């Protein structure tokens, strides 16, 4: 970016890492030294697609972003749907790697063979929604796909996100702040090419069979009607919320009736159905708010994660508010979880008398106050007053404000948690060992709360008997390892987790995903080959975290609250993640991976088996 020069490389040089996130992680490991900070011009930002992207492979819409995270100082990886990934493939590119820093705000314009950096000074300070509209008008094509940052990214808020198609977020890990540090406002893409499939007959046979299965799936029917809000009933049933900063996992009955009510929400707000590229599931919905203080807002429906973060975690019994605050996060380019996590911490600390109104610029952060929450979100976006501290996330804010507040910062590896603990052991383990910090999309299983008509099939697929026994410890390390491999293949090939066995045992699993990959690329990989590649990516991520973030076993634990406070109510009343049992679970997990149980570091033996001996050398691991 500092020179304005472009270089092109064939994707075949990187095929060992499959695509998407896999290639992105390899580039980070290879090109970033441990002393490079997230906002250093030498840091890389990698935007990627998968080999299935741009084809008719069901739900192959995902675009990835990778960089060194401003929040954790370890790997930053995020993933979003929409249409930008396919557009990039149609323009003839698989990945974009940014390095350096532009001398003034710019945006990248890609149109087939045309690749230009264009002045974005007039866009700096604008929201992502305005930025997208202006770029499309300037370039004269409404079908251009835009990825952009808002004021949060420009202000280097560590939780800033990159917004795709106005509503889809490359949300976690603060990659929007990395983009802002490079003076890169947006990426605009238009392509007119196509993607070649090596074996069209084999490919279409899998695609048609998969779509036929989706057509009769109750999971698809539910997802099409409610989107991710369809998870509400399961979470209520299993007491899987995060009420008042994770103090309780049971929400009040009136909140269930008014705010956590998918049927009511659908009738009141939905105006049309949406989908991402090549997705037959259509889990996106467009909402209009017609009444109340937020009337007139037209936006995409928030995800279940936003509902938990801004309703349960902050004790707000108003779904319209969740729509409003999610739209603000998308407009201004900030991950929904960071403001919610920091504000929930602030509210609990104020509630317990550890902080005062004077600490919050005169604002009184009490549970459920919508106006105060919106003011704090705005302060976080612009790093104004107390917002400058809260913008760092709950973990860093607690470091600044006093040691007595640290207990109430709900995070893993410095990343704020939406994910409640104390209700599902496998989910908790997958979230805690996630290489990107607290997050459920790189290994946490969702099957623990699901009911399957074919229990035998589920046991055969997951390899454990306790796949839907949430509070059982047995088998959960193996279940997490299964999902770590599956999620990395999805993230590298361009697939949405919801379209695979991660969501329903009748959906494509390792066998179907491998066949799709082979049909598109002409490779002849086995399931073992693909799982081997997934484990290489995981071990690469693990090594990056050790070298750059200094992470070890001590960073793979849940917040102390999850290990010390029994659930006060609900179906899991009295349950918590007992430290001795969680320690044993971590030992089992590390053993399955061939990692050292004391440090959590990969051993030279496993790295050699994965053809990563150079990583063992970098880590200075002896035999």
VENTAWO-V116902 format. One record per pair of residues at least 6 apart in sequence whose C-alpha atoms are under 6 Angstrom apart, sorted by the first residue. I is the first residue (numbers start at 1). J is the second residue. If there is no record, write none. Layout:
# VENTAWO-V116902
i=I j=J
i=I j=J
This chain:
# VENTAWO-V116902
i=1 j=100
i=1 j=101
i=1 j=102
i=2 j=100
i=2 j=101
i=2 j=102
i=17 j=23
i=19 j=50
i=19 j=492
i=19 j=493
i=20 j=48
i=20 j=49
i=20 j=50
i=20 j=64
i=20 j=492
i=21 j=64
i=21 j=491
i=21 j=492
i=22 j=492
i=22 j=537
i=24 j=46
i=24 j=66
i=34 j=547
i=34 j=548
i=38 j=68
i=38 j=70
i=39 j=178
i=39 j=181
i=41 j=100
i=41 j=101
i=42 j=100
i=44 j=67
i=44 j=98
i=44 j=99
i=45 j=66
i=45 j=67
i=45 j=97
i=45 j=98
i=46 j=65
i=46 j=66
i=46 j=96
i=46 j=97
i=47 j=64
i=47 j=65
i=47 j=95
i=47 j=96
i=48 j=63
i=48 j=64
i=48 j=95
i=49 j=63
i=49 j=85
i=49 j=94
i=50 j=492
i=50 j=493
i=50 j=494
i=51 j=493
i=52 j=493
i=52 j=494
i=53 j=60
i=53 j=86
i=53 j=494
i=54 j=86
i=56 j=278
i=57 j=207
i=58 j=278
i=58 j=279
i=59 j=278
i=59 j=279
i=59 j=495
i=59 j=496
i=60 j=494
i=60 j=495
i=61 j=81
i=61 j=277
i=62 j=80
i=62 j=81
i=62 j=494
i=62 j=495
i=63 j=79
i=63 j=80
i=63 j=85
i=64 j=78
i=64 j=79
i=65 j=77
i=65 j=78
i=66 j=76
i=66 j=77
i=67 j=76
i=68 j=74
i=68 j=75
i=68 j=76
i=69 j=75
i=69 j=76
i=69 j=173
i=70 j=158
i=70 j=174
i=71 j=158
i=72 j=413
i=72 j=414
i=73 j=549
i=74 j=545
i=74 j=548
i=74 j=549
i=75 j=436
i=76 j=173
i=76 j=436
i=78 j=170
i=78 j=172
i=79 j=170
i=80 j=168
i=80 j=169
i=80 j=170
i=82 j=276
i=83 j=277
i=84 j=145
i=87 j=190
i=87 j=191
i=90 j=191
i=90 j=192
i=90 j=193
i=90 j=194
i=91 j=112
i=91 j=191
i=91 j=192
i=91 j=193
i=101 j=182
i=102 j=182
i=102 j=183
i=105 j=120
i=105 j=121
i=105 j=183
i=105 j=184
i=106 j=118
i=106 j=119
i=106 j=120
i=106 j=184
i=106 j=185
i=107 j=117
i=107 j=118
i=107 j=120
i=107 j=184
i=107 j=185
i=107 j=186
i=107 j=187
i=108 j=116
i=108 j=117
i=108 j=187
i=109 j=115
i=109 j=116
i=109 j=188
i=110 j=189
i=111 j=189
i=111 j=190
i=111 j=191
i=112 j=191
i=125 j=151
i=127 j=150
i=127 j=331
i=127 j=332
i=128 j=148
i=128 j=149
i=128 j=150
i=128 j=331
i=129 j=166
i=129 j=331
i=136 j=142
i=144 j=189
i=144 j=190
i=145 j=188
i=145 j=189
i=146 j=165
i=146 j=187
i=146 j=188
i=147 j=163
i=147 j=164
i=147 j=186
i=147 j=187
i=148 j=162
i=148 j=163
i=148 j=185
i=148 j=186
i=149 j=162
i=149 j=176
i=149 j=185
i=149 j=333
i=150 j=332
i=150 j=333
i=151 j=332
i=152 j=160
i=152 j=332
i=152 j=333
i=152 j=334
i=152 j=381
i=153 j=160
i=153 j=176
i=153 j=177
i=153 j=180
i=154 j=180
i=156 j=177
i=157 j=177
i=157 j=391
i=158 j=174
i=158 j=177
i=158 j=392
i=159 j=174
i=159 j=334
i=159 j=335
i=159 j=338
i=160 j=174
i=160 j=176
i=160 j=177
i=160 j=333
i=160 j=334
i=160 j=335
i=161 j=170
i=161 j=171
i=161 j=174
i=161 j=175
i=161 j=176
i=161 j=333
i=161 j=334
i=161 j=335
i=162 j=169
i=162 j=170
i=162 j=176
i=163 j=169
i=171 j=335
i=197 j=520
i=198 j=519
i=198 j=520
i=198 j=521
i=198 j=522
i=199 j=519
i=203 j=519
i=220 j=281
i=223 j=283
i=224 j=281
i=224 j=282
i=224 j=283
i=227 j=283
i=227 j=284
i=228 j=303
i=228 j=304
i=229 j=304
i=239 j=249
i=239 j=250
i=239 j=570
i=240 j=249
i=240 j=423
i=241 j=249
i=242 j=249
i=242 j=312
i=242 j=313
i=242 j=420
i=243 j=249
i=243 j=312
i=243 j=313
i=244 j=313
i=244 j=314
i=244 j=315
i=245 j=313
i=245 j=344
i=250 j=570
i=255 j=317
i=259 j=317
i=259 j=318
i=259 j=319
i=269 j=287
i=269 j=288
i=270 j=286
i=270 j=287
i=271 j=286
i=271 j=287
i=272 j=285
i=272 j=286
i=273 j=285
i=274 j=282
i=274 j=284
i=274 j=285
i=275 j=282
i=275 j=284
i=285 j=300
i=285 j=301
i=286 j=299
i=286 j=300
i=286 j=301
i=287 j=298
i=287 j=299
i=287 j=300
i=287 j=301
i=288 j=297
i=288 j=298
i=289 j=295
i=289 j=296
i=289 j=297
i=290 j=296
i=302 j=323
i=309 j=340
i=309 j=418
i=310 j=322
i=314 j=344
i=314 j=367
i=314 j=368
i=315 j=367
i=315 j=368
i=316 j=368
i=338 j=393
i=338 j=416
i=341 j=416
i=342 j=390
i=342 j=393
i=342 j=394
i=345 j=408
i=345 j=409
i=347 j=365
i=347 j=366
i=349 j=355
i=350 j=356
i=357 j=363
i=357 j=364
i=360 j=386
i=379 j=387
i=380 j=387
i=380 j=391
i=389 j=397
i=390 j=397
i=394 j=409
i=395 j=409
i=395 j=414
i=398 j=405
i=398 j=406
i=410 j=417
i=410 j=559
i=411 j=417
i=412 j=437
i=412 j=438
i=413 j=437
i=413 j=555
i=415 j=437
i=415 j=438
i=417 j=438
i=421 j=428
i=422 j=562
i=422 j=576
i=422 j=577
i=424 j=470
i=424 j=471
i=425 j=470
i=425 j=471
i=426 j=476
i=427 j=444
i=427 j=445
i=430 j=443
i=430 j=444
i=430 j=480
i=431 j=438
i=431 j=439
i=431 j=440
i=431 j=444
i=432 j=556
i=432 j=557
i=432 j=558
i=433 j=556
i=442 j=484
i=442 j=487
i=443 j=480
i=443 j=483
i=443 j=484
i=444 j=480
i=447 j=468
i=448 j=467
i=448 j=468
i=448 j=469
i=448 j=470
i=449 j=468
i=459 j=465
i=464 j=475
i=477 j=589
i=485 j=534
i=488 j=534
i=500 j=507
i=500 j=508
i=501 j=507
i=501 j=508
i=501 j=509
i=518 j=524
i=536 j=610
i=545 j=551
i=552 j=599
i=552 j=600
i=553 j=599
i=553 j=600
i=562 j=576
i=562 j=577
i=563 j=576
i=563 j=577
i=563 j=578
i=563 j=579
i=566 j=574
i=566 j=575
i=566 j=576
i=567 j=573
i=567 j=574
i=567 j=575
i=587 j=597
i=590 j=597
i=594 j=606
i=595 j=601
i=595 j=602
i=595 j=603
i=604 j=616
i=607 j=613
